[in-house]
Amino acid sequence: MSTFVLIHGGGDVGWSWHRVEAELRARGHDVVAPDLPGDDESLGLDDYTSAVIAAVGDRNHLIVVAHSFGGFTAPLVAVRLSVDALVFVAGMVPLPGEAPGDWWDATGYRQAADEQAARDGATGSKDPYISFYHDVPRELATQALSRERAHPSAACMAAAWPLQALPHVPTFFVLCTEDRVFPADFMRRVVAERLGVVPDEIVAGHCVPLSRPKELADILERQTQQRRPKLQMADHYDAELHALHQRLRAAMLVGGADRVLDVGCGTGQTARDAARAAAQGSVLGVDISEAMLERARDRSAEEGVSNVTFERGDAQTHVFQPAFFDLIISRFGSMFFADPVAAFTNIGRAARPGARLVLLVWQSEERNEWATAIRQALAGGATAQPTTGLDPFSMADPDVVGAILGAAGFVDIDLADVQEPVYYGPDAAAALDLVRSMKQPRDLLARLDAPAAERALIRLRELLAAHQTARGVLFESRAWLVTARRARA
């Protein structure tokens, strides 16, 4: 499923997409079609972009689609959010430094429109039912006209388009062959010169979202299938941690009849590995994300691992069978408890006396290049702000770890230093897509204006290219392999 972000053209509102929206939703997609700010001559493209970003919220798998004047806003969205594809529908394709008000002269529009008008007697007509809505049902055209607003603003038309280049995302164009606003031959030339792509063509006028919604939805769906595959975090996480996982796996020493608890199991790789080793035993994976658990269940079924189950819950409060488990494991899933002593005390009650505990946790942030380098690249010359919210480095201090586990009833506590690279994809392009899908980089870029986001992405792209090796994009990491036992009395 994709999320289609539909950006309307000049004078329009999100309603102009409602027929396409219905088509896409019927096919299982999510759709966002915001009203951009209108009737305020002081607002500019950054205000329009911010309105789109606010409407998108935390959605992902974004396909940004721009109709007509929306072509000036859509690329600005694509540098501040991680998008899978960018689509212009009868769209105005901008150039760096070109003010929207100058687009008409810069593209040679007036001559092209006059020549087409001489041939068809309709192009450029002052009657919108002839020029804009000639193939739209009259009732819909009348509704569209009743919703018109003063958009774009005078400030927007006068300001130079701020990016140095169009964003590096798969880009498509839908050309309307009966367009009486932007003649087809004129647009073919503009698309070739400014995008360098071959457009998809549809027999329709300028307001194709109203006149040909099914046909347009068909094209948009087909284009999403043509976009470059992207690494998704949930699917990529196991590959990212492969070297670290091998160290954890070797330390687990799962017995053939062991009963194992995997804390913060995610999509279940550690749980499945433990289940294979505990052929006569069982494994329970616990995580707060139902989406992750669904993947874990599906993968276990696909791999034929039947002695593993998954439950949604917070291990700090989850009700476990007391004194049941022989082994507690966690791969970077135990650093986020609101009250770690209470959490490990609860986990400890589920462990039989003498049961083993094996955890991987991150060492301090400054020892983990993957955390510091990416954050600094995005921050540029500014001081990189430390992470906020959930802290993946909360168990970086060995004394803190010892105190938490000791207070929770664990003994024989040991921390071993683990240095292994983390994998961010086969090449810099894939790694860039991956990083942009992560919450903290995504949130940071969304807060920047478009030029600052563009500069941050250039720095990030250079960083990832510098870390590309024959084995992929690698960053250094440091972790603790924590082992302990549940006290016997």
Sequence and secondary structure as in RCSB ss.txt:
>XXXX:A:sequence
MSTFVLIHGGGDVGWSWHRVEAELRARGHDVVAPDLPGDDESLGLDDYTSAVIAAVGDRNHLIVVAHSFGGFTAP
LVAVRLSVDALVFVAGMVPLPGEAPGDWWDATGYRQAADEQAARDGATGSKDPYISFYHDVPRELATQALSRERA
HPSAACMAAAWPLQALPHVPTFFVLCTEDRVFPADFMRRVVAERLGVVPDEIVAGHCVPLSRPKELADILERQTQ
QRRPKLQMADHYDAELHALHQRLRAAMLVGGADRVLDVGCGTGQTARDAARAAAQGSVLGVDISEAMLERARDRS
AEEGVSNVTFERGDAQTHVFQPAFFDLIISRFGSMFFADPVAAFTNIGRAARPGARLVLLVWQSEERNEWATAIR
QALAGGATAQPTTGLDPFSMADPDVVGAILGAAGFVDIDLADVQEPVYYGPDAAAALDLVRSMKQPRDLLARLDA
PAAERALIRLRELLAAHQTARGVLFESRAWLVTARRARA
>XXXX:A:secstr
  EEEEE  TT  GGGGHHHHHHHHHTT EEE      S TT  HHHHHHHHHHHHTT  SEEEEEEGGGGGTHH
HHHHHS EEEEEEES     TT  GGGHHHHTTHHHHHHHHHHHHS TT S HHHHTSTTS HHHHHHHHHT   
 S HHHHHS    SS  SS EEEEEETT SSS HHHHHHHHHHHT    EEES  TTHHHH HHHHHHHHHHHHH
HS     HHHHHHHHTHHHHHHHHHHH   TT EEEEET TTSHHHHHHHHH TTSEEEEEES HHHHHHHHHHH
HHTT  SEEEEE  TTT    TT EEEEEEES SS  SSHHHHHHHHHHHEEEEEEEEEEEE  GGG HHHHHHH
HHHHTTS      SS TTTT  HHHHHHHHHHTTEEEEEEEEEEEEEE  SSHHHHHHHHHTSHHHHHHHHHS H
HHHHHHHHHHHHHHHHTEETTEEEEEEEEEEEEEEE   
